[in-house]
Amino acid sequence: MKRPLTQKGFTLIELLIAMVLLLVGFLAILTVHWASARNGTFSRKMTTAAILNQQALEQLGTLSYNDNTLLSPTNGSFVGYNESNITSGGFTRQIKIDEDTVKKVKTITVLITWQDGNTTKTRTLQMIKRPDY
């Protein structure tokens, strides 16, 4: 009487299916990791832009209403307001000063611009300056 053959191990088909399942799992993990790294970079750049905006507003806010920097309104146009350390990081900072002579206030707008791949990103903050502050 013949004894039935007992197989030990996996067939080639079973190994191929297992490899495909592992590959799908690794690709899912890689996709999540890539998206996380990209979002982290975007968040870091947005935070840097916010810090640069706030720094410029604080510097301009300490000036008196009649300071030379604030005396010449830019008439709706942005002008450069850079330091060497921010242009090296890929950011440019511009300011716009609009004066309302009736209300006696100056609106100071700070615009930060940077490149994110092929897209230009911006972040803008404004401050209103009165003569008595």
N, CA, C and O atoms as a GROMACS GRO file, in nm:
protein
  532
    1MET      N    1   0.082  -0.117   0.000
    1MET     CA    2   0.000   0.000   0.000
    1MET      C    3   0.088   0.125   0.000
    1MET      O    4   0.187   0.132   0.073
    2LYS      N    5   0.051   0.222  -0.082
    2LYS     CA    6   0.129   0.344  -0.094
    2LYS      C    7   0.086   0.444   0.010
    2LYS      O    8  -0.033   0.460   0.040
    3ARG      N    9   0.181   0.509   0.064
    3ARG     CA   10   0.152   0.616   0.161
    3ARG      C   11   0.136   0.747   0.087
    3ARG      O   12   0.211   0.773  -0.007
    4PRO      N   13   0.040   0.832   0.127
    4PRO     CA   14   0.026   0.960   0.060
    4PRO      C   15   0.148   1.048   0.086
    4PRO      O   16   0.207   1.046   0.195
    5LEU      N   17   0.184   1.124  -0.015
    5LEU     CA   18   0.297   1.214  -0.002
    5LEU      C   19   0.255   1.336   0.082
    5LEU      O   20   0.150   1.396   0.058
    6THR      N   21   0.335   1.370   0.176
    6THR     CA   22   0.309   1.492   0.254
    6THR      C   23   0.404   1.599   0.205
    6THR      O   24   0.525   1.579   0.196
    7GLN      N   25   0.345   1.713   0.175
    7GLN     CA   26   0.427   1.822   0.125
    7GLN      C   27   0.466   1.913   0.240
    7GLN      O   28   0.385   1.943   0.328
    8LYS      N   29   0.586   1.956   0.237
    8LYS     CA   30   0.634   2.052   0.335
    8LYS      C   31   0.681   2.174   0.258
    8LYS      O   32   0.743   2.162   0.153
    9GLY      N   33   0.651   2.293   0.313
    9GLY     CA   34   0.693   2.416   0.248
    9GLY      C   35   0.578   2.481   0.173
    9GLY      O   36   0.462   2.441   0.186
   10PHE      N   37   0.613   2.581   0.095
   10PHE     CA   38   0.514   2.660   0.022
   10PHE      C   39   0.530   2.637  -0.127
   10PHE      O   40   0.638   2.606  -0.177
   11THR      N   41   0.420   2.652  -0.197
   11THR     CA   42   0.427   2.642  -0.342
   11THR      C   43   0.475   2.777  -0.399
   11THR      O   44   0.477   2.878  -0.328
   12LEU      N   45   0.511   2.777  -0.523
   12LEU     CA   46   0.558   2.899  -0.588
   12LEU      C   47   0.447   3.005  -0.593
   12LEU      O   48   0.475   3.124  -0.576
   13ILE      N   49   0.324   2.964  -0.617
   13ILE     CA   50   0.211   3.056  -0.621
   13ILE      C   51   0.191   3.122  -0.485
   13ILE      O   52   0.169   3.242  -0.477
   14GLU      N   53   0.198   3.045  -0.380
   14GLU     CA   54   0.182   3.099  -0.244
   14GLU      C   55   0.291   3.202  -0.213
   14GLU      O   56   0.264   3.305  -0.151
   15LEU      N   57   0.412   3.174  -0.255
   15LEU     CA   58   0.522   3.269  -0.233
   15LEU      C   59   0.500   3.398  -0.312
   15LEU      O   60   0.525   3.507  -0.260
   16LEU      N   61   0.454   3.387  -0.434
   16LEU     CA   62   0.428   3.506  -0.515
   16LEU      C   63   0.316   3.590  -0.455
   16LEU      O   64   0.327   3.713  -0.452
   17ILE      N   65   0.211   3.527  -0.407
   17ILE     CA   66   0.100   3.601  -0.344
   17ILE      C   67   0.150   3.671  -0.218
   17ILE      O   68   0.114   3.786  -0.193
   18ALA      N   69   0.230   3.603  -0.138
   18ALA     CA   70   0.284   3.663  -0.016
   18ALA      C   71   0.373   3.783  -0.049
   18ALA      O   72   0.369   3.885   0.019
   19MET      N   73   0.454   3.771  -0.154
   19MET     CA   74   0.541   3.882  -0.192
   19MET      C   75   0.460   4.002  -0.242
   19MET      O   76   0.495   4.116  -0.213
   20VAL      N   77   0.353   3.977  -0.316
   20VAL     CA   78   0.269   4.087  -0.363
   20VAL      C   79   0.203   4.156  -0.244
   20VAL      O   80   0.197   4.278  -0.241
   21LEU      N   81   0.153   4.081  -0.148
   21LEU     CA   82   0.091   4.140  -0.030
   21LEU      C   83   0.192   4.223   0.050
   21LEU      O   84   0.159   4.332   0.096
   22LEU      N   85   0.313   4.173   0.066
   22LEU     CA   86   0.418   4.250   0.135
   22LEU      C   87   0.452   4.377   0.059
   22LEU      O   88   0.471   4.482   0.119
   23LEU      N   89   0.459   4.368  -0.072
   23LEU     CA   90   0.489   4.485  -0.154
   23LEU      C   91   0.381   4.592  -0.140
   23LEU      O   92   0.412   4.710  -0.128
   24VAL      N   93   0.255   4.552  -0.141
   24VAL     CA   94   0.146   4.647  -0.123
   24VAL      C   95   0.156   4.714   0.014
   24VAL      O   96   0.135   4.834   0.025
   25GLY      N   97   0.187   4.637   0.118
   25GLY     CA   98   0.203   4.693   0.252
   25GLY      C   99   0.318   4.792   0.259
   25GLY      O  100   0.305   4.899   0.319
   26PHE      N  101   0.431   4.758   0.199
   26PHE     CA  102   0.546   4.849   0.200
   26PHE      C  103   0.517   4.977   0.122
   26PHE      O  104   0.559   5.085   0.162
   27LEU      N  105   0.447   4.964   0.010
   27LEU     CA  106   0.412   5.084  -0.067
   27LEU      C  107   0.318   5.175   0.011
   27LEU      O  108   0.329   5.297   0.003
   28ALA      N  109   0.227   5.117   0.085
   28ALA     CA  110   0.136   5.198   0.168
   28ALA      C  111   0.214   5.274   0.275
   28ALA      O  112   0.190   5.392   0.298
   29ILE      N  113   0.307   5.206   0.339
   29ILE     CA  114   0.390   5.270   0.442
   29ILE      C  115   0.477   5.380   0.380
   29ILE      O  116   0.490   5.488   0.437
   30LEU      N  117   0.534   5.353   0.264
   30LEU     CA  118   0.617   5.452   0.196
   30LEU      C  119   0.536   5.575   0.156
   30LEU      O  120   0.585   5.687   0.167
   31THR      N  121   0.414   5.556   0.110
   31THR     CA  122   0.328   5.667   0.071
   31THR      C  123   0.294   5.755   0.192
   31THR      O  124   0.298   5.877   0.182
   32VAL      N  125   0.263   5.693   0.304
   32VAL     CA  126   0.232   5.769   0.426
   32VAL      C  127   0.356   5.845   0.472
   32VAL      O  128   0.346   5.961   0.512
   33HIS      N  129   0.471   5.782   0.466
   33HIS     CA  130   0.595   5.848   0.508
   33HIS      C  131   0.626   5.967   0.416
   33HIS      O  132   0.664   6.073   0.465
   34TRP      N  133   0.611   5.951   0.286
   34TRP     CA  134   0.637   6.059   0.191
   34TRP      C  135   0.542   6.176   0.215
   34TRP      O  136   0.586   6.291   0.215
   35ALA      N  137   0.414   6.148   0.235
   35ALA     CA  138   0.316   6.255   0.260
   35ALA      C  139   0.347   6.328   0.390
   35ALA      O  140   0.332   6.450   0.399
   36SER      N  141   0.389   6.254   0.490
   36SER     CA  142   0.424   6.315   0.619
   36SER      C  143   0.545   6.407   0.605
   36SER      O  144   0.546   6.517   0.660
   37ALA      N  145   0.644   6.365   0.533
   37ALA     CA  146   0.764   6.447   0.513
   37ALA      C  147   0.730   6.573   0.435
   37ALA      O  148   0.780   6.681   0.466
   38ARG      N  149   0.645   6.560   0.334
   38ARG     CA  150   0.605   6.677   0.254
   38ARG      C  151   0.525   6.776   0.338
   38ARG      O  152   0.549   6.897   0.331
   39ASN      N  153   0.433   6.727   0.418
   39ASN     CA  154   0.354   6.815   0.504
   39ASN      C  155   0.442   6.881   0.610
   39ASN      O  156   0.419   6.997   0.646
   40GLY      N  157   0.541   6.811   0.659
   40GLY     CA  158   0.633   6.869   0.756
   40GLY      C  159   0.713   6.983   0.697
   40GLY      O  160   0.735   7.085   0.763
   41THR      N  161   0.757   6.968   0.573
   41THR     CA  162   0.831   7.074   0.505
   41THR      C  163   0.742   7.196   0.484
   41THR      O  164   0.786   7.309   0.507
   42PHE      N  165   0.619   7.174   0.440
   42PHE     CA  166   0.527   7.286   0.418
   42PHE      C  167   0.499   7.358   0.551
   42PHE      O  168   0.497   7.481   0.554
   43SER      N  169   0.479   7.283   0.657
   43SER     CA  170   0.453   7.345   0.788
   43SER      C  171   0.572   7.427   0.836
   43SER      O  172   0.555   7.536   0.891
   44ARG      N  173   0.692   7.375   0.814
   44ARG     CA  174   0.812   7.448   0.855
   44ARG      C  175   0.824   7.580   0.778
   44ARG      O  176   0.858   7.683   0.836
   45LYS      N  177   0.795   7.577   0.649
   45LYS     CA  178   0.803   7.700   0.569
   45LYS      C  179   0.695   7.800   0.609
   45LYS      O  180   0.721   7.920   0.612
   46MET      N  181   0.575   7.753   0.638
   46MET     CA  182   0.467   7.843   0.681
   46MET      C  183   0.504   7.907   0.816
   46MET      O  184   0.479   8.025   0.837
   47THR      N  185   0.562   7.829   0.906
   47THR     CA  186   0.603   7.882   1.036
   47THR      C  187   0.713   7.986   1.019
   47THR      O  188   0.711   8.090   1.084
   48THR      N  189   0.810   7.957   0.933
   48THR     CA  190   0.918   8.053   0.907
   48THR      C  191   0.862   8.182   0.849
   48THR      O  192   0.904   8.291   0.889
   49ALA      N  193   0.767   8.171   0.757
   49ALA     CA  194   0.706   8.291   0.698
   49ALA      C  195   0.632   8.372   0.804
   49ALA      O  196   0.639   8.495   0.805
   50ALA      N  197   0.561   8.304   0.893
   50ALA     CA  198   0.489   8.375   1.000
   50ALA      C  199   0.586   8.446   1.094
   50ALA      O  200   0.561   8.558   1.136
   51ILE      N  201   0.697   8.382   1.125
   51ILE     CA  202   0.798   8.443   1.212
   51ILE      C  203   0.859   8.566   1.145
   51ILE      O  204   0.877   8.670   1.209
   52LEU      N  205   0.891   8.555   1.015
   52LEU     CA  206   0.949   8.668   0.944
   52LEU      C  207   0.850   8.784   0.934
   52LEU      O  208   0.888   8.900   0.947
   53ASN      N  209   0.722   8.753   0.912
   53ASN     CA  210   0.619   8.857   0.910
   53ASN      C  211   0.609   8.927   1.045
   53ASN      O  212   0.610   9.050   1.053
   54GLN      N  213   0.601   8.848   1.149
   54GLN     CA  214   0.587   8.904   1.284
   54GLN      C  215   0.709   8.987   1.322
   54GLN      O  216   0.695   9.092   1.384
   55GLN      N  217   0.828   8.940   1.285
   55GLN     CA  218   0.950   9.014   1.315
   55GLN      C  219   0.949   9.151   1.248
   55GLN      O  220   0.985   9.251   1.310
   56ALA      N  221   0.908   9.155   1.122
   56ALA     CA  222   0.904   9.283   1.050
   56ALA      C  223   0.801   9.377   1.112
   56ALA      O  224   0.827   9.496   1.129
   57LEU      N  225   0.684   9.324   1.146
   57LEU     CA  226   0.581   9.409   1.208
   57LEU      C  227   0.627   9.462   1.343
   57LEU      O  228   0.599   9.578   1.376
   58GLU      N  229   0.696   9.381   1.420
   58GLU     CA  230   0.747   9.428   1.549
   58GLU      C  231   0.854   9.535   1.531
   58GLU      O  232   0.856   9.633   1.605
   59GLN      N  233   0.943   9.516   1.433
   59GLN     CA  234   1.046   9.617   1.407
   59GLN      C  235   0.983   9.749   1.363
   59GLN      O  236   1.020   9.856   1.412
   60LEU      N  237   0.888   9.742   1.272
   60LEU     CA  238   0.823   9.863   1.224
   60LEU      C  239   0.730   9.922   1.330
   60LEU      O  240   0.709  10.043   1.332
   61GLY      N  241   0.675   9.840   1.415
   61GLY     CA  242   0.586   9.888   1.521
   61GLY      C  243   0.659   9.968   1.628
   61GLY      O  244   0.597  10.050   1.695
   62THR      N  245   0.788   9.944   1.644
   62THR     CA  246   0.865  10.018   1.745
   62THR      C  247   0.902  10.158   1.696
   62THR      O  248   0.943  10.242   1.776
   63LEU      N  249   0.889  10.183   1.566
   63LEU     CA  250   0.924  10.314   1.511
   63LEU      C  251   0.813  10.414   1.541
   63LEU      O  252   0.696  10.378   1.553
   64SER      N  253   0.851  10.539   1.554
   64SER     CA  254   0.750  10.642   1.575
   64SER      C  255   0.673  10.665   1.445
   64SER      O  256   0.720  10.630   1.337
   65TYR      N  257   0.557  10.724   1.457
   65TYR     CA  258   0.470  10.749   1.342
   65TYR      C  259   0.539  10.833   1.236
   65TYR      O  260   0.514  10.817   1.117
   66ASN      N  261   0.627  10.923   1.279
   66ASN     CA  262   0.697  11.013   1.186
   66ASN      C  263   0.839  10.969   1.156
   66ASN      O  264   0.919  11.050   1.109
   67ASP      N  265   0.872  10.845   1.181
   67ASP     CA  266   1.005  10.792   1.150
   67ASP      C  267   1.027  10.793   0.998
   67ASP      O  268   0.932  10.778   0.920
   68ASN      N  269   1.153  10.811   0.957
   68ASN     CA  270   1.186  10.818   0.814
   68ASN      C  271   1.137  10.696   0.737
   68ASN      O  272   1.092  10.708   0.623
   69THR      N  273   1.146  10.578   0.798
   69THR     CA  274   1.101  10.457   0.730
   69THR      C  275   0.952  10.461   0.700
   69THR      O  276   0.906  10.411   0.597
   70LEU      N  277   0.876  10.522   0.792
   70LEU     CA  278   0.730  10.527   0.776
   70LEU      C  279   0.682  10.656   0.710
   70LEU      O  280   0.564  10.670   0.680
   71LEU      N  281   0.773  10.751   0.686
   71LEU     CA  282   0.733  10.879   0.630
   71LEU      C  283   0.698  10.872   0.482
   71LEU      O  284   0.618  10.951   0.432
   72SER      N  285   0.757  10.778   0.412
   72SER     CA  286   0.732  10.772   0.267
   72SER      C  287   0.641  10.654   0.235
   72SER      O  288   0.688  10.542   0.217
   73PRO      N  289   0.512  10.680   0.227
   73PRO     CA  290   0.420  10.571   0.190
   73PRO      C  291   0.456  10.515   0.053
   73PRO      O  292   0.505  10.588  -0.034
   74THR      N  293   0.431  10.388   0.034
   74THR     CA  294   0.468  10.322  -0.092
   74THR      C  295   0.358  10.329  -0.195
   74THR      O  296   0.369  10.269  -0.302
   75ASN      N  297   0.251  10.402  -0.164
   75ASN     CA  298   0.142  10.427  -0.259
   75ASN      C  299   0.088  10.298  -0.322
   75ASN      O  300   0.071  10.290  -0.443
   76GLY      N  301   0.061  10.200  -0.238
   76GLY     CA  302  -0.001  10.077  -0.286
   76GLY      C  303   0.094   9.976  -0.345
   76GLY      O  304   0.050   9.869  -0.388
   77SER      N  305   0.224  10.006  -0.350
   77SER     CA  306   0.321   9.912  -0.406
   77SER      C  307   0.406   9.853  -0.294
   77SER      O  308   0.435   9.918  -0.194
   78PHE      N  309   0.445   9.728  -0.314
   78PHE     CA  310   0.534   9.665  -0.218
   78PHE      C  311   0.678   9.700  -0.253
   78PHE      O  312   0.716   9.705  -0.370
   79VAL      N  313   0.759   9.726  -0.150
   79VAL     CA  314   0.902   9.752  -0.170
   79VAL      C  315   0.979   9.652  -0.086
   79VAL      O  316   0.929   9.601   0.014
   80GLY      N  317   1.103   9.624  -0.127
   80GLY     CA  318   1.185   9.525  -0.058
   80GLY      C  319   1.218   9.565   0.084
   80GLY      O  320   1.245   9.681   0.113
   81TYR      N  321   1.214   9.468   0.171
   81TYR     CA  322   1.251   9.488   0.312
   81TYR      C  323   1.318   9.360   0.355
   81TYR      O  324   1.262   9.282   0.432
   82ASN      N  325   1.440   9.338   0.306
   82ASN     CA  326   1.509   9.211   0.328
   82ASN      C  327   1.633   9.226   0.414
   82ASN      O  328   1.691   9.334   0.426
   83GLU      N  329   1.669   9.115   0.472
   83GLU     CA  330   1.797   9.101   0.539
   83GLU      C  331   1.865   8.982   0.474
   83GLU      O  332   1.797   8.896   0.416
   84SER      N  333   1.996   8.976   0.481
   84SER     CA  334   2.068   8.870   0.410
   84SER      C  335   2.030   8.731   0.458
   84SER      O  336   2.032   8.636   0.380
   85ASN      N  337   1.994   8.716   0.586
   85ASN     CA  338   1.966   8.582   0.637
   85ASN      C  339   1.833   8.526   0.588
   85ASN      O  340   1.815   8.404   0.591
   86ILE      N  341   1.739   8.610   0.544
   86ILE     CA  342   1.613   8.553   0.497
   86ILE      C  343   1.616   8.522   0.348
   86ILE      O  344   1.548   8.429   0.304
   87THR      N  345   1.693   8.597   0.270
   87THR     CA  346   1.700   8.565   0.128
   87THR      C  347   1.778   8.436   0.107
   87THR      O  348   1.753   8.365   0.009
   88SER      N  349   1.871   8.405   0.195
   88SER     CA  350   1.945   8.280   0.181
   88SER      C  351   1.855   8.160   0.209
   88SER      O  352   1.884   8.050   0.162
   89GLY      N  353   1.747   8.179   0.284
   89GLY     CA  354   1.652   8.071   0.310
   89GLY      C  355   1.546   8.058   0.203
   89GLY      O  356   1.456   7.975   0.216
   90GLY      N  357   1.554   8.139   0.098
   90GLY     CA  358   1.457   8.130  -0.009
   90GLY      C  359   1.334   8.218   0.010
   90GLY      O  360   1.240   8.210  -0.068
   91PHE      N  361   1.334   8.301   0.114
   91PHE     CA  362   1.221   8.389   0.143
   91PHE      C  363   1.254   8.532   0.101
   91PHE      O  364   1.369   8.575   0.112
   92THR      N  365   1.154   8.604   0.053
   92THR     CA  366   1.170   8.748   0.031
   92THR      C  367   1.062   8.819   0.111
   92THR      O  368   0.949   8.772   0.122
   93ARG      N  369   1.099   8.932   0.166
   93ARG     CA  370   1.007   9.008   0.250
   93ARG      C  371   0.990   9.146   0.188
   93ARG      O  372   1.088   9.212   0.153
   94GLN      N  373   0.866   9.188   0.175
   94GLN     CA  374   0.835   9.320   0.120
   94GLN      C  375   0.734   9.389   0.212
   94GLN      O  376   0.655   9.324   0.280
   95ILE      N  377   0.741   9.522   0.211
   95ILE     CA  378   0.645   9.598   0.292
   95ILE      C  379   0.571   9.696   0.203
   95ILE      O  380   0.620   9.739   0.098
   96LYS      N  381   0.452   9.730   0.248
   96LYS     CA  382   0.372   9.832   0.181
   96LYS      C  383   0.316   9.922   0.291
   96LYS      O  384   0.259   9.873   0.388
   97ILE      N  385   0.333  10.053   0.275
   97ILE     CA  386   0.284  10.149   0.374
   97ILE      C  387   0.182  10.239   0.304
   97ILE      O  388   0.215  10.311   0.210
   98ASP      N  389   0.060  10.233   0.352
   98ASP     CA  390  -0.046  10.320   0.299
   98ASP      C  391  -0.088  10.415   0.410
   98ASP      O  392  -0.111  10.374   0.524
   99GLU      N  393  -0.097  10.543   0.375
   99GLU     CA  394  -0.134  10.644   0.475
   99GLU      C  395  -0.273  10.697   0.446
   99GLU      O  396  -0.306  10.735   0.334
  100ASP      N  397  -0.355  10.700   0.550
  100ASP     CA  398  -0.487  10.762   0.542
  100ASP      C  399  -0.477  10.893   0.619
  100ASP      O  400  -0.479  10.895   0.742
  101THR      N  401  -0.465  11.003   0.546
  101THR     CA  402  -0.443  11.134   0.610
  101THR      C  403  -0.568  11.184   0.681
  101THR      O  404  -0.558  11.267   0.772
  102VAL      N  405  -0.685  11.136   0.641
  102VAL     CA  406  -0.808  11.178   0.707
  102VAL      C  407  -0.819  11.114   0.845
  102VAL      O  408  -0.846  11.182   0.944
  103LYS      N  409  -0.798  10.984   0.851
  103LYS     CA  410  -0.806  10.912   0.979
  103LYS      C  411  -0.675  10.921   1.058
  103LYS      O  412  -0.670  10.884   1.175
  104LYS      N  413  -0.570  10.968   0.993
  104LYS     CA  414  -0.437  10.979   1.053
  104LYS      C  415  -0.387  10.843   1.103
  104LYS      O  416  -0.350  10.826   1.219
  105VAL      N  417  -0.389  10.748   1.012
  105VAL     CA  418  -0.334  10.616   1.040
  105VAL      C  419  -0.252  10.570   0.920
  105VAL      O  420  -0.273  10.615   0.807
  106LYS      N  421  -0.158  10.482   0.948
  106LYS     CA  422  -0.080  10.418   0.842
  106LYS      C  423  -0.104  10.268   0.852
  106LYS      O  424  -0.095  10.209   0.960
  107THR      N  425  -0.134  10.208   0.739
  107THR     CA  426  -0.150  10.063   0.734
  107THR      C  427  -0.022  10.005   0.679
  107THR      O  428   0.019  10.035   0.566
  108ILE      N  429   0.041   9.921   0.758
  108ILE     CA  430   0.167   9.857   0.719
  108ILE      C  431   0.135   9.712   0.687
  108ILE      O  432   0.083   9.639   0.771
  109THR      N  433   0.168   9.670   0.565
  109THR     CA  434   0.145   9.533   0.520
  109THR      C  435   0.280   9.470   0.493
  109THR      O  436   0.363   9.527   0.423
  110VAL      N  437   0.301   9.352   0.547
  110VAL     CA  438   0.425   9.278   0.524
  110VAL      C  439   0.390   9.152   0.445
  110VAL      O  440   0.301   9.076   0.484
  111LEU      N  441   0.460   9.131   0.335
  111LEU     CA  442   0.436   9.017   0.246
  111LEU      C  443   0.561   8.932   0.240
  111LEU      O  444   0.669   8.981   0.207
  112ILE      N  445   0.546   8.804   0.272
  112ILE     CA  446   0.656   8.708   0.262
  112ILE      C  447   0.626   8.617   0.144
  112ILE      O  448   0.513   8.568   0.130
  113THR      N  449   0.725   8.594   0.058
  113THR     CA  450   0.709   8.510  -0.060
  113THR      C  451   0.819   8.405  -0.062
  113THR      O  452   0.934   8.434  -0.027
  114TRP      N  453   0.784   8.283  -0.102
  114TRP     CA  454   0.882   8.177  -0.118
  114TRP      C  455   0.833   8.078  -0.223
  114TRP      O  456   0.715   8.074  -0.255
  115GLN      N  457   0.927   7.999  -0.276
  115GLN     CA  458   0.894   7.898  -0.376
  115GLN      C  459   0.874   7.763  -0.308
  115GLN      O  460   0.953   7.723  -0.222
  116ASP      N  461   0.768   7.695  -0.346
  116ASP     CA  462   0.742   7.558  -0.300
  116ASP      C  463   0.724   7.473  -0.424
  116ASP      O  464   0.613   7.459  -0.477
  117GLY      N  465   0.834   7.417  -0.471
  117GLY     CA  466   0.831   7.345  -0.598
  117GLY      C  467   0.815   7.445  -0.711
  117GLY      O  468   0.897   7.536  -0.726
  118ASN      N  469   0.710   7.430  -0.790
  118ASN     CA  470   0.683   7.522  -0.900
  118ASN      C  471   0.582   7.629  -0.863
  118ASN      O  472   0.541   7.707  -0.949
  119THR      N  473   0.541   7.633  -0.736
  119THR     CA  474   0.437   7.725  -0.691
  119THR      C  475   0.496   7.832  -0.603
  119THR      O  476   0.582   7.804  -0.518
  120THR      N  477   0.452   7.956  -0.622
  120THR     CA  478   0.492   8.065  -0.535
  120THR      C  479   0.391   8.078  -0.422
  120THR      O  480   0.272   8.095  -0.447
  121LYS      N  481   0.438   8.069  -0.300
  121LYS     CA  482   0.352   8.080  -0.183
  121LYS      C  483   0.374   8.216  -0.118
  121LYS      O  484   0.483   8.272  -0.126
  122THR      N  485   0.269   8.269  -0.056
  122THR     CA  486   0.279   8.398   0.012
  122THR      C  487   0.208   8.393   0.146
  122THR      O  488   0.118   8.312   0.168
  123ARG      N  489   0.251   8.481   0.233
  123ARG     CA  490   0.185   8.499   0.363
  123ARG      C  491   0.190   8.648   0.393
  123ARG      O  492   0.296   8.711   0.383
  124THR      N  493   0.076   8.706   0.431
  124THR     CA  494   0.065   8.849   0.451
  124THR      C  495   0.008   8.880   0.589
  124THR      O  496  -0.086   8.816   0.634
  125LEU      N  497   0.067   8.980   0.655
  125LEU     CA  498   0.014   9.032   0.781
  125LEU      C  499   0.008   9.183   0.772
  125LEU      O  500   0.086   9.246   0.701
  126GLN      N  501  -0.089   9.242   0.844
  126GLN     CA  502  -0.105   9.388   0.843
  126GLN      C  503  -0.107   9.442   0.985
  126GLN      O  504  -0.141   9.372   1.081
  127MET      N  505  -0.069   9.570   0.995
  127MET     CA  506  -0.073   9.642   1.122
  127MET      C  507  -0.116   9.784   1.092
  127MET      O  508  -0.078   9.841   0.989
  128ILE      N  509  -0.194   9.841   1.181
  128ILE     CA  510  -0.235   9.980   1.168
  128ILE      C  511  -0.160  10.061   1.273
  128ILE      O  512  -0.162  10.029   1.392
  129LYS      N  513  -0.094  10.166   1.228
  129LYS     CA  514  -0.011  10.251   1.315
  129LYS      C  515  -0.079  10.385   1.329
  129LYS      O  516  -0.113  10.449   1.230
  130ARG      N  517  -0.098  10.426   1.454
  130ARG     CA  518  -0.154  10.559   1.483
  130ARG      C  519  -0.046  10.649   1.540
  130ARG      O  520   0.052  10.600   1.596
  131PRO      N  521  -0.063  10.781   1.529
  131PRO     CA  522   0.041  10.874   1.577
  131PRO      C  523   0.065  10.865   1.727
  131PRO      O  524   0.176  10.892   1.773
  132ASP      N  525  -0.036  10.828   1.804
  132ASP     CA  526  -0.020  10.827   1.949
  132ASP      C  527   0.034  10.696   2.004
  132ASP      O  528   0.039  10.678   2.125
  133TYR      N  529   0.077  10.604   1.916
  133TYR     CA  530   0.136  10.478   1.962
  133TYR      C  531   0.274  10.462   1.908
  133TYR      O  532   0.340  10.361   1.937
   0.00000   0.00000   0.00000
